[in-house]
Amino acid sequence: MESVRWVLAATGIEFDEEFLETKERLQKLQDGNHLLFQQVPMVEIDGMKLVQTGSILHCIADKHHLLGKDLKERTLIDINIPTIKKFLEPDSKKKPPPDDIYVRTFYNIFMP
């Protein structure tokens, strides 16, 4: 979910975050058919209730033109997203290599 927070912040989207602190709250969402595949996190965008982090990120990126302008850029983004996501996870021990390609790719994804 941390990667979703980063993309929302990078696009300037304001959002409210709700934490499920009890099993009853989760059960209420599941019983109300709010969670596809009964999964969290869930993000509601434009009336869509999205689950699965990759799908959530793709939707936000597509809506805000962060997917790349051509096949080459989209492919580079797709290649690097899993690595970048690992760096953004809370308590990650992984640090990005001081490699200019990663720095440029990160910049192109989050600061177009």
N, C-alpha and C positions, 0 to 999 in steps of 0.2 A: 504494500500500500504506500510505502514511502515514495516509490517512483511516481505514483499517481499524484501525490502531493507536490512533488517537484515540477511535474508537467503543468499542473494547475497553476502553480505559482509563476512558472515561466511564461504562461499565456496570459497572466493577469486575471484569471478567473477567480472570483471570490467564491468561497464554499463554506458550508457548515458541515461539521464532522460530528457524527453521533456514534458513540461507542455502545456496544451491546454488553452490558455489565452483568446481565443475568441470563440464565437459560430460557426464562420465560419471554424475554424480549426477542431472542433469536427464534423461539418457537412461534411467536406471534407473526413475525415476518414470513416464516416458512408456511404457516397455516394460511396466511393471506395471499399466497402465490406471488410474493414480491421478489423471491429469490429463485432465479432460474438455476436448476441443478442443486437447489438448496445450499448455495455457496455464498460466502462473504469473502472479501469485501464486495459491496454493492455500491455503485455510484449511479445517481439519477441525473440524466442529462436530457433536456428537451423531451421530458415525459418518458424516456426509455430508462428502464432499470437494468443496468449493465453489471455483469459479473465477469470474473476472470480478468486479472490485471492486464494481460496482453491486449485483450479486446477493449478494455477501458482506455488504455494508452493510445491504441490505434484510433479509436473514435475521436478522442480529444485532439490528437495530432492531425487527423484528417480535417476536422472542423476548423482548425486554426492554421492550416497550411504548413505543417511541420514535417510532412512526409517526404520532402525532397521534390525538386522540380522535374526530375527525369528518372529513368530507370537506374542509371548509375548511382545517383544520390540516394534513391530509395533502397538500393541494394546495400550500399555502405552503411546506411542507417540500420537496416535489418541485421547486418552482420555485427554491428557494435552495440546494439541495444542490450542484449543479455549481459555483456561485460559491464556496461555503464550501470545497469540496474544493480549489479552486485556491489558496486562502489557506493550506491545510494542507500543500501539497506542499513537500518539502524545497527549499531555495534559491529559493522563490517570491519574485519581486520585487513581486508584487501584495499590497497591504495592504487590509484591509476599509475601506470608506468609513465615516466616523463617522456613519452613518445609524442612527437608533434602530431601524428595522425590521430591519436586519441583525443588530444586537446582540440584539434580542429573539428573532429567529428562531434564531440560534446558541444562545442560552441555552435556548430551548424544546427544541431538538434534543438538546443534550448535557447539560443540567442540568434534567431535568423535575421 
